[in-house]
């Protein structure tokens, strides 16, 4: 066995300890689970995104021309104002 040391915010540490305790494990066990899963996944074992789900869906729709289209600006404005 070896020791790993890292810095984190005190509040984050306490909240994480409480969470993992409610799941029946200590912080060390939780970190080991994270590390082992990272190795199995060959990366971080969860999705990291700077965009919200709504933003990603909107971008997908825009890029794929999904949704309403308007022939004129007046039609667009009418649709916006009627919403």
Secondary structure, 3 states (H helix, E strand, C coil): CCCCCCCCCHHHHHHHHHHHHHCCCCHHHHHHHHHHHHHHHCCCCCCCCCCCHHHHHHHHHHHCCCCCCCCCHHHHHHHHHHC
